[in-house]
Amino acid sequence: MWCIGTVTSEYLANREDVLDVYAQPAVAGVVRLCFDERPCQLLDHVLTPDSA
């Protein structure tokens, strides 16, 4: 288990960098991998891939 210590200006600047990446529009052929450190696997609301 981890926790955030003191929220410093450096932490906030890094967090804003991450949010800027998430706010960028999707680009075809460029993969954006996002993950959460939460130690569980979510299995509800599974989507089936479109059969093209």
C-alpha positions in Angstrom: 0.0 0.0 0.0 1.3 3.5 -0.8 0.2 6.9 0.2 0.9 10.5 -0.9 3.1 12.3 1.6 3.3 16.0 1.6 1.7 17.7 -1.5 4.5 19.9 -2.7 4.7 22.2 -5.7 6.9 19.6 -7.4 4.1 16.9 -6.9 1.5 19.3 -8.2 3.6 20.2 -11.3 4.1 16.5 -12.1 0.4 15.8 -11.6 -0.5 18.6 -14.0 1.9 17.1 -16.6 -0.1 13.8 -16.3 -3.4 15.6 -16.7 -2.1 17.4 -19.7 -1.3 14.1 -21.4 -4.8 12.8 -20.6 -6.3 16.0 -22.1 -4.6 15.6 -25.5 -6.7 14.4 -28.4 -6.4 10.8 -29.5 -4.0 10.3 -32.4 -4.4 7.4 -34.8 -1.5 4.9 -34.5 -0.3 6.3 -31.2 -1.0 4.2 -28.1 -1.7 5.9 -24.8 -1.4 3.5 -21.9 -3.1 4.5 -18.6 -3.2 2.4 -15.5 -4.3 2.6 -11.9 -2.3 1.1 -9.1 -5.5 -0.3 -7.4 -4.8 -4.0 -6.6 -8.0 -5.4 -8.1 -9.3 -6.6 -11.4 -12.6 -5.1 -12.6 -14.7 -7.6 -14.5 -18.2 -5.9 -14.7 -19.4 -4.1 -17.8 -17.1 -6.0 -20.1 -17.4 -4.9 -23.7 -17.2 -7.3 -26.6 -15.0 -6.2 -29.5 -16.8 -5.2 -32.7 -16.5 -7.9 -35.3 -15.3 -6.0 -38.3 
